[in-house]
Amino acid sequence: MSESSAGDAVVTAAAAAGWRRAGIAGAAIGVIAAGAAAGVAVERMTMGRGMRKKARLALDAAGPYGALRGVPGKAVADDGTALHYEIEEVEPEGATGPATGSGTAAGSRRRRLFGRRAPAPVTVVFSHGYCLSQDSWHFQRAALRGLVRTVHWDQRSHGRSERGRAQADGVPVSVDQLGRDLKAVIDAAAPEGPLVLVGHSMGGMTMMALADQYPALIRDRVAAVAFVGTSSGKLGEVSFGLPVAGVNAVRRVLPGVLKALGSQTELVERGRRATADLFASLIKRYSFGSRDVDPAVARFAERLIEATPIDVVAEFYPAFTEHDKSGALPAFREVPVLILAGDKDLVTPSSHSEAIGEVLPDAELVIVPDAGHLVMLEHPEAVNERLADLLAGIGAVPTTAPTV
């Protein structure tokens, strides 16, 4: 072998090794993106790689999940970041499909749901979790279309929202910032009328930050609240289903690893794509609690998480270890509250929902059996039923609202 060929071989081998390392790191970040940490055993695969690849391509091409859209709008955060939201209005009388217009004409023709006089219009604002987007509420959005006014938005640096401008200038992300972002969305998309706040994981934390900074808004306008798979603090104590020694080791190295990987975006993303099967397996473990998850739903969850750039994953993660909004929870004591979590959630364990329930003793606490972190995708019927009950209880939807 010539000296040149030998040199090329060394470079190629080094690059391959680098990609393998990036692949493993990317898969680990995939777990973090689902809210967990690396170091778990990969479940045994039951199909060949080629068959799994074909299945993924087929689901990508045919899957309807995430296709629901409303009338788009833009809110501007206090640092200038553009936040994307979408509005879906109540179905006008005589319409055959969901109303997505936001004008007064649709509002003046709102269907009268209760007797001769309709209740005051309510806007349900959905806030999604870490490394997801507004599309993670697909099943809830489908169930409520045309029945109640809804706002779905993408958190900064997620989905269709702009990358956080403050973060581009080196300012760390904070849950308080997310609370101010939610306030900007409410001011733009629902400046008046009663509100129902619904948040999953990071979205629930965002709602707590909103209450912490704008208690008068909660007191004056919020009619009901739903916390789904979230936490008011102490996330640094979560074991993610790992042995104590393992999770302690992960916590020691994770900040440095994230910082390093966040600066090697292209390499890590390439590695994450190269280890798609491992990535999918880890996402499944940390997103779902049951073995019989619809493959299309599992692939949809993958796509949501895959869409989050690695540097955004790295940027947001430290905010959760610092998150503590237990002091903000009493602001919700005067309104109906739903607290819902999966009993097999490894990311924000159900014990964290129970802790919220201790502060809000009048809340309805629902622990869904055989459910993981993405309970609203895994068991949409259970989430939709409880959410419909919450909305019907305040007169926002008819008592016969569909739950699937």
C-alpha positions, 0 to 999 in steps of 0.5 A, a space after each residue: 500500500 502506498 504512503 498516500 493510500 495508507 494515509 487515506 485509510 488512516 483518515 477514513 478509519 479515524 472519520 469512521 470512528 468519529 462518526 461511530 462516536 457521534 452516533 452513540 452520542 447522538 443516540 444518547 442525545 436522542 434519549 435526552 431529547 425524550 427527557 432522559 439519559 443514556 446508559 440503558 440496554 437497547 431492546 431486542 429488535 424483531 425485524 431486519 434493518 432493511 424491513 425497519 427502514 422500509 417501514 419508516 419510509 412508508 410511515 413518513 410518506 403516509 402518516 397523517 399525524 401532525 398534518 392539522 393546521 390552523 390560521 397562523 400568527 406570530 407573537 414577539 417575545 421580549 427579546 424579539 424572538 418570533 413565536 409561531 402559533 395557530 388558531 382554530 375557531 369554534 365551528 360556525 353554525 351550519 358548517 360541515 368541517 372545523 372552522 379555522 378562521 379567526 375573524 369576527 364573522 366566525 365568532 358571531 356565528 358561534 354554535 350555541 352549545 348550551 340552550 338558548 345562550 352560549 357561554 362566554 367564549 373560551 380559548 384553550 392554549 396548548 403548550 408542548 414539551 421539550 424537543 417536541 412541537 405543537 403537533 404533539 397535541 395531534 389527537 387532542 387537536 383533532 378531538 376539539 376542532 370546531 368545538 372550542 377556540 384553541 391556540 397551539 404554539 411552538 416554543 422558542 427554537 422548536 417547531 416553526 418558531 424562531 431560534 431564540 435570539 437571546 440564546 444566539 447572543 449567549 443568554 441561557 434559556 430559562 423556564 422564566 423566559 418560557 413563561 414570558 413567551 407564553 404571555 406574549 402568545 396569549 397577548 397576541 392570540 387571545 387578548 381577552 376572554 377566559 383561558 384554559 391552559 394545557 401543558 405537557 412536560 416543559 409546557 406545564 413548567 411554562 404555565 407555572 412560570 407564567 403564574 409565577 410572573 403574572 399571577 393577576 392573569 391567572 386570577 382574572 382570566 384562567 378558567 381551568 388548567 391541565 398539567 400533563 406529565 410535568 413537574 414543579 421541580 426536583 428534576 435533578 433527582 429523577 433516575 430515568 430508570 437507571 441504577 443510582 451509580 449510573 445516573 450519578 455518572 451521567 449527571 457528572 458528565 452530561 453538562 460537559 458532553 452537551 456543551 461539546 456536542 452542541 458545538 459539533 452540530 453537523 457531526 452529531 446529527 450525522 451520527 444520530 441519523 446513522 444510528 436511527 435504529 438505536 435512536 428509535 429504540 431509546 425514544 420508544 423506551 422513554 416515550 411510551 409505557 406499553 409494548 403495543 404502541 402503534 408503529 405510526 405513532 412511534 414513528 411520529 414521535 421519532 420525527 418530532 424529536 428528530 426535528 430538534 437540532 442538537 444545539 437546541 437540545 443542549 441549550 435547553 437541558 440545563 434549565 430543567 435542573 434549575 427548574 423549581 416552580 412549586 411556589 407558583 402552584 397555589 395560584 391555581 387553587 381557585 380554578 379546576 385543575 387536571 393533573 395527569 401522568 403515565 404510571 410508567 413515565 421515566 422522564 417526569 415520574 408520576 410521583 412528580 404529578 402527585 407532588 403537584 396534587 399535594 399542593 393542589 388538593 382539589 385537583 383531579 389527579 389521574 395516573 394512566 396505567 401502562 403509559 409513558 411520558 408521551 401519554 397524550 400520543 400513547 393513550 389519547 382516549 384517556 387524555 381526551 376524555 379527561 380534558 373533555 370533562 374539564 372543559 365541559 365542567 366550565 361550559 366550554 364544550 358540550 358534555 357529549 364532546 368526542 374524546 377520540 
